[in-house]
């Protein structure tokens, strides 16, 4: 199904349904992420464990990203999405019951985090490869922007909702709310039109799993963008995953953690909106580098903030830069991927974003190694600024990257 007229993806009724489903799923994911971080910190009191639980979820997710991409290209994407959302709701609901019963062991948390990672690994390439099929080519940039804004709006609503629910009731209620949010896309997906797929090749063939990687390997621009994505999320984004330890410096609690997540989400929404409105033309590469550089610089400043009230505007500014960077990267890639292999390429690309989930482990490890929360948070962003300068000076493809969407 294609957008009939106009350049706005919102003109497509099917895309609007898709957007509602992903918004609900992303709110659920954000609520469960905040609740999981607080649960781990309450259980162990360790900043390193905050990063470790993120890594435990990310490792199986990366392994399943390619599987999700193959499934999306070979089978009914809607059915896969519906099943995936239902399994997510079941897992998060099980965690809600365990927390309600009391005395949750850290091993149980790690096990469920790994299972949720498997489901998330399939979900990302499935959803990211599906929505472009609902749009005409001229509406793709609008679709990428609206999809990104939906995720950012969820990052505003989700953490705030989680903080309020946890403060008013307890952790189990936050997990229950997340499970409910995950259940809605399971029904919405079945009301959407099918995506054109190519079931001809055996999905068990190893060559089928290599398609996305081969495409990236033979397109240098994709390699450069993926290096930037991995470094950006691995070295800079991890500060969010160690928020409970950082907020403790200001004698803050669950509400303050939720406020910080919300400030970051509002900033990301602004950045994504700007990325959709700006017309960089031949300077798209400079926009991408500028966005990630601003993100790294603001997180460095945030790390040494003397007051919690400065953390909020700095988080807002930092994630505006990250939203600008992320959306611009996705537009550059989605507009250059052939439709019939989109799922497998996005599966490979999703691994880059999931590598960033190890950012929590990196930041937590840096905090433990340096013995200082602030310097541990700042180490990654400072390294990222060096990488950005190196890419700018040595990679002509990024300097010449133009906006074709």
C-alpha positions as CSV (number, residue, x, y, z in Angstrom):
1,X,0.0,0.0,0.0
2,X,1.5,3.4,-1.0
3,X,0.8,7.0,0.0
4,X,-1.4,8.3,-2.9
5,X,-0.4,11.9,-2.9
6,X,1.7,14.5,-1.0
7,X,5.0,14.1,0.7
8,X,3.7,13.4,4.2
9,X,3.7,9.8,5.3
10,X,0.8,10.6,7.6
11,X,-1.4,10.7,4.6
12,X,-1.3,6.9,4.5
13,X,-4.0,5.3,6.8
14,X,-1.9,2.1,7.0
15,X,1.2,4.1,8.1
16,X,-0.9,5.8,10.8
17,X,-2.0,2.4,12.2
18,X,1.6,1.3,12.1
19,X,2.7,4.4,13.9
20,X,0.1,3.8,16.7
21,X,1.4,0.3,17.2
22,X,5.0,1.2,17.3
23,X,4.3,4.1,19.7
24,X,2.5,1.7,22.1
25,X,5.4,-0.8,21.8
26,X,8.0,1.8,22.4
27,X,6.3,3.3,25.4
28,X,6.2,-0.2,26.8
29,X,9.9,-0.7,26.1
30,X,10.8,2.6,27.8
31,X,8.7,1.8,30.8
32,X,10.3,-1.6,31.2
33,X,13.8,-0.2,30.7
34,X,13.4,2.4,33.5
35,X,11.8,-0.2,35.8
36,X,14.5,-2.8,35.0
37,X,17.3,-0.3,35.7
38,X,15.7,0.6,39.1
39,X,15.1,-3.1,39.9
40,X,18.7,-4.0,39.2
41,X,20.1,-1.0,41.2
42,X,17.7,-1.8,44.1
43,X,18.9,-5.4,44.0
44,X,22.7,-5.0,43.8
45,X,23.4,-1.3,44.2
46,X,26.1,-1.5,41.5
47,X,26.6,0.8,38.6
48,X,28.5,-2.0,36.8
49,X,25.4,-4.3,37.1
50,X,23.3,-1.6,35.4
51,X,25.5,-1.9,32.4
52,X,25.8,-5.6,32.6
53,X,22.0,-6.2,32.4
54,X,21.9,-4.0,29.3
55,X,24.7,-6.0,27.8
56,X,22.9,-9.3,28.6
57,X,19.9,-8.1,26.7
58,X,21.9,-6.7,23.8
59,X,24.0,-9.8,23.1
60,X,21.1,-12.1,22.1
61,X,19.4,-9.1,20.4
62,X,22.4,-8.7,18.0
63,X,22.4,-12.4,17.2
64,X,18.7,-12.2,16.4
65,X,18.8,-9.0,14.3
66,X,19.9,-10.8,11.2
67,X,17.3,-13.6,11.8
68,X,14.6,-10.9,12.1
69,X,15.7,-9.3,8.9
70,X,15.6,-12.7,7.0
71,X,12.1,-13.4,8.4
72,X,10.9,-10.0,7.4
73,X,12.1,-10.5,3.8
74,X,10.8,-14.0,3.5
75,X,7.5,-14.2,5.5
76,X,4.4,-12.2,6.4
77,X,6.0,-9.2,8.3
78,X,2.7,-8.4,10.0
79,X,2.4,-11.9,11.5
80,X,6.0,-11.9,12.8
81,X,5.4,-8.5,14.3
82,X,2.2,-9.6,16.0
83,X,3.8,-12.8,17.5
84,X,6.8,-10.8,18.6
85,X,4.8,-8.2,20.4
86,X,2.7,-11.0,22.1
87,X,5.9,-12.7,23.3
88,X,7.2,-9.4,24.6
89,X,4.0,-8.8,26.6
90,X,4.2,-12.3,28.1
91,X,7.9,-11.9,29.2
92,X,7.4,-8.4,30.8
93,X,4.2,-9.6,32.4
94,X,6.1,-12.6,33.9
95,X,8.6,-10.1,35.4
96,X,5.7,-8.1,36.8
97,X,4.4,-11.2,38.6
98,X,7.9,-12.1,40.0
99,X,8.4,-8.5,41.3
100,X,4.9,-8.6,42.8
101,X,5.6,-11.9,44.6
102,X,8.8,-10.4,46.0
103,X,12.4,-11.5,46.4
104,X,13.5,-11.5,42.7
105,X,16.9,-13.0,42.3
106,X,19.4,-11.2,40.1
107,X,19.8,-14.4,38.1
108,X,16.1,-14.3,37.2
109,X,16.4,-10.7,36.1
110,X,19.4,-11.6,33.9
111,X,17.5,-14.5,32.4
112,X,14.4,-12.4,31.5
113,X,16.7,-9.6,30.2
114,X,18.3,-12.1,27.8
115,X,14.9,-13.4,26.6
116,X,13.6,-9.9,26.1
117,X,16.8,-9.2,24.1
118,X,16.0,-12.1,21.8
119,X,12.5,-10.7,21.1
120,X,13.8,-7.2,20.7
121,X,16.5,-8.5,18.2
122,X,13.8,-9.8,15.9
123,X,11.5,-6.8,16.4
124,X,13.8,-4.0,15.2
125,X,14.5,-5.2,11.6
126,X,10.9,-6.4,11.2
127,X,9.4,-3.0,12.0
128,X,12.2,-1.0,10.3
129,X,11.8,-2.9,7.1
130,X,8.0,-2.8,7.1
131,X,7.0,0.8,7.2
132,X,8.8,1.9,4.0
133,X,6.5,-0.5,2.1
134,X,3.6,1.6,3.1
135,X,5.0,4.8,1.6
136,X,5.8,6.3,-1.8
137,X,9.5,7.1,-2.3
138,X,8.9,10.8,-2.0
139,X,7.3,10.3,1.4
140,X,10.1,8.1,2.8
141,X,12.0,11.0,4.6
142,X,8.7,12.0,6.2
143,X,8.1,8.4,7.2
144,X,11.6,8.0,8.8
145,X,11.1,11.3,10.6
146,X,7.6,10.4,12.0
147,X,8.8,6.9,12.9
148,X,11.8,8.4,14.8
149,X,9.5,11.0,16.4
150,X,7.2,8.3,17.6
151,X,10.2,6.6,19.3
152,X,11.2,9.9,20.9
153,X,7.7,10.7,22.1
154,X,7.7,7.3,23.7
155,X,11.0,8.1,25.3
156,X,9.2,11.2,26.9
157,X,6.0,9.4,27.9
158,X,7.5,6.1,28.9
159,X,10.1,7.2,31.6
160,X,7.7,9.8,33.1
161,X,5.0,7.2,33.3
162,X,7.4,4.7,34.8
163,X,8.6,7.1,37.4
164,X,5.0,8.1,38.4
165,X,3.8,4.5,38.6
166,X,6.8,3.4,40.6
167,X,6.5,6.3,43.0
168,X,2.7,5.9,43.4
169,X,2.5,2.1,43.4
170,X,5.7,0.1,42.9
171,X,7.9,-1.6,40.3
172,X,5.5,-4.5,39.6
173,X,2.9,-2.0,38.4
174,X,5.3,-0.4,35.9
175,X,6.2,-3.8,34.5
176,X,2.4,-4.6,34.2
177,X,1.8,-1.3,32.3
178,X,4.7,-2.1,30.0
179,X,3.2,-5.6,29.3
180,X,-0.1,-4.0,28.4
181,X,1.6,-1.5,26.0
182,X,3.3,-4.4,24.3
183,X,0.1,-6.3,23.8
184,X,-1.6,-3.6,21.6
185,X,0.7,-4.0,18.5
186,X,-0.1,-7.7,18.4
187,X,-3.6,-6.8,17.4
188,X,-2.8,-3.7,15.3
189,X,-0.3,-5.6,13.1
190,X,-3.0,-7.9,11.9
191,X,-5.0,-5.0,10.5
192,X,-2.2,-3.8,8.3
193,X,-1.6,-4.6,4.6
194,X,1.1,-7.1,3.6
195,X,4.6,-6.2,2.5
196,X,6.0,-7.5,-0.7
197,X,8.4,-10.3,0.2
198,X,10.6,-12.8,-1.7
199,X,10.0,-16.3,-0.3
200,X,12.0,-18.0,-3.1
201,X,15.2,-18.6,-1.2
202,X,15.5,-21.1,1.6
203,X,15.7,-19.1,4.9
204,X,18.1,-21.7,6.3
205,X,20.7,-20.9,3.7
206,X,23.8,-19.2,5.2
207,X,24.0,-17.1,2.1
208,X,20.6,-15.6,2.9
209,X,21.9,-14.5,6.3
210,X,24.9,-12.8,4.6
211,X,23.0,-10.7,2.2
212,X,22.8,-7.6,4.5
213,X,26.4,-7.8,5.5
214,X,27.5,-8.2,1.9
215,X,25.6,-5.2,0.9
216,X,27.2,-3.1,3.7
217,X,30.6,-4.5,3.0
218,X,30.4,-3.4,-0.7
219,X,29.0,0.1,0.1
220,X,31.7,2.1,1.8
221,X,29.3,4.8,2.8
222,X,27.3,2.3,4.9
223,X,30.5,1.2,6.6
224,X,31.3,4.7,7.6
225,X,27.8,5.4,8.9
226,X,27.8,2.2,10.9
227,X,31.1,3.0,12.5
228,X,29.7,6.3,13.6
229,X,26.5,4.8,14.9
230,X,28.4,2.1,16.9
231,X,30.8,4.7,18.4
232,X,28.1,7.2,19.1
233,X,25.8,4.8,21.0
234,X,28.6,2.7,22.6
235,X,30.7,5.6,23.9
236,X,28.1,8.4,24.5
237,X,24.6,6.9,25.0
238,X,25.6,4.8,27.9
239,X,25.2,7.6,30.4
240,X,21.4,7.0,30.3
241,X,21.9,3.4,31.4
242,X,23.8,4.4,34.5
243,X,21.4,7.2,35.5
244,X,20.5,5.7,38.9
245,X,24.2,5.9,39.9
246,X,24.6,9.5,38.5
247,X,21.3,10.8,40.0
248,X,22.4,9.5,43.4
249,X,25.1,12.2,43.4
250,X,22.3,14.7,43.7
251,X,20.4,12.7,46.3
252,X,17.7,12.0,43.7
253,X,15.4,9.1,43.3
254,X,12.9,7.5,40.8
255,X,11.2,10.8,39.9
256,X,14.5,12.5,39.1
257,X,15.5,9.5,37.0
258,X,12.2,9.8,35.1
259,X,12.7,13.6,34.6
260,X,16.2,13.1,33.1
261,X,14.9,10.4,30.7
262,X,12.0,12.8,29.8
263,X,14.3,15.7,29.1
264,X,16.4,13.5,26.9
265,X,13.3,12.3,25.1
266,X,12.1,15.8,24.4
267,X,15.5,16.8,23.1
268,X,15.6,13.8,20.8
269,X,12.1,14.6,19.5
270,X,13.3,18.1,18.6
271,X,16.4,16.8,16.9
272,X,14.4,14.3,14.8
273,X,11.9,17.0,13.9
274,X,14.7,19.3,12.8
275,X,16.3,16.5,10.8
276,X,13.0,16.0,8.9
277,X,12.6,19.7,8.2
278,X,16.1,20.6,7.3
279,X,17.2,20.3,3.6
280,X,21.0,19.9,3.9
281,X,21.4,19.1,0.2
282,X,25.1,18.2,-0.4
283,X,26.0,18.8,3.2
284,X,24.1,15.9,4.8
285,X,27.4,14.4,5.9
286,X,28.3,17.5,7.8
287,X,24.9,17.5,9.5
288,X,25.5,13.9,10.6
289,X,28.9,14.7,12.0
290,X,27.7,17.9,13.7
291,X,24.8,16.1,15.4
292,X,27.0,13.4,17.0
293,X,29.7,15.9,17.9
294,X,27.1,18.1,19.7
295,X,25.8,15.0,21.5
296,X,29.2,14.1,22.8
297,X,30.1,17.6,23.8
298,X,26.9,18.1,25.8
299,X,27.1,14.8,27.6
300,X,30.7,15.7,28.6
301,X,29.4,19.0,30.0
302,X,26.5,17.1,31.7
303,X,28.9,14.7,33.4
304,X,30.4,17.6,35.4
305,X,27.1,19.4,36.2
306,X,27.1,20.8,39.7
307,X,23.3,20.7,40.0
308,X,20.5,18.3,39.0
309,X,18.7,21.3,37.5
310,X,21.5,21.8,35.0
311,X,21.3,18.1,34.1
312,X,17.9,18.5,32.6
313,X,18.6,21.2,30.0
314,X,22.0,19.6,29.2
315,X,20.2,16.2,28.6
316,X,17.7,18.0,26.4
317,X,20.4,19.6,24.3
318,X,22.6,16.5,24.1
319,X,19.8,14.3,22.8
320,X,18.6,17.0,20.3
321,X,22.0,16.4,18.8
322,X,21.6,12.6,19.0
323,X,18.2,12.8,17.4
324,X,19.5,14.9,14.5
325,X,22.4,12.5,14.0
326,X,20.3,9.3,14.2
327,X,17.5,10.4,12.0
328,X,19.9,11.8,9.3
329,X,21.8,8.5,9.3
330,X,18.6,6.4,8.9
331,X,17.4,8.6,6.1
332,X,20.7,8.3,4.3
333,X,20.6,4.5,4.6
334,X,16.9,3.8,4.0
335,X,16.8,5.8,0.8
336,X,19.7,3.7,-0.6
337,X,18.5,0.2,0.2
338,X,16.7,-2.0,-2.4
339,X,13.2,-3.0,-1.2
340,X,13.6,-6.8,-1.6
341,X,16.6,-6.9,0.7
342,X,15.6,-4.1,3.1
343,X,14.9,-6.5,6.0
344,X,18.2,-8.2,5.8
345,X,20.2,-5.0,5.4
346,X,18.3,-3.3,8.3
347,X,18.9,-6.5,10.3
348,X,22.6,-6.0,9.9
349,X,22.3,-2.2,10.5
350,X,20.3,-3.0,13.7
351,X,23.3,-4.8,15.1
352,X,25.2,-1.5,15.1
353,X,22.4,0.2,17.1
354,X,22.3,-2.8,19.5
355,X,26.1,-2.6,20.0
356,X,25.3,0.7,21.5
357,X,23.4,-1.1,24.3
358,X,26.8,-2.2,25.5
359,X,27.4,1.5,26.2
360,X,25.9,1.0,29.7
361,X,28.5,-1.7,30.4
362,X,31.2,0.5,29.0
363,X,30.1,3.5,31.1
364,X,29.6,1.4,34.2
365,X,33.0,-0.2,33.7
366,X,34.6,3.2,33.2
367,X,33.0,4.4,36.4
368,X,34.2,1.3,38.3
369,X,37.8,1.6,36.8
370,X,38.2,5.3,37.4
371,X,36.3,5.2,40.7
372,X,34.4,8.3,39.8
373,X,30.9,8.6,38.2
374,X,31.6,11.9,36.5
375,X,34.9,11.0,34.8
376,X,33.5,7.5,34.0
377,X,30.6,9.2,32.1
378,X,32.8,11.7,30.3
379,X,35.5,9.3,29.1
380,X,33.4,7.9,26.2
381,X,32.1,11.2,24.8
382,X,35.7,12.6,24.8
383,X,36.8,9.6,22.8
384,X,33.9,10.1,20.4
385,X,35.0,13.6,19.6
386,X,38.4,12.3,18.6
387,X,36.7,9.7,16.3
388,X,34.5,12.4,14.7
389,X,37.5,14.6,13.9
390,X,39.3,11.6,12.4
391,X,36.3,10.7,10.1
392,X,35.9,14.3,9.0
393,X,39.5,14.5,8.0
394,X,39.9,11.1,6.3
395,X,36.6,10.1,4.8
396,X,35.7,11.9,1.6
397,X,32.5,9.9,1.2
398,X,31.0,11.5,4.4
399,X,32.0,15.0,3.4
400,X,30.3,14.5,0.0
401,X,27.2,12.8,1.3
402,X,24.1,14.4,-0.2
403,X,20.4,14.2,0.8
404,X,18.5,12.2,-1.9
405,X,15.3,11.5,0.1
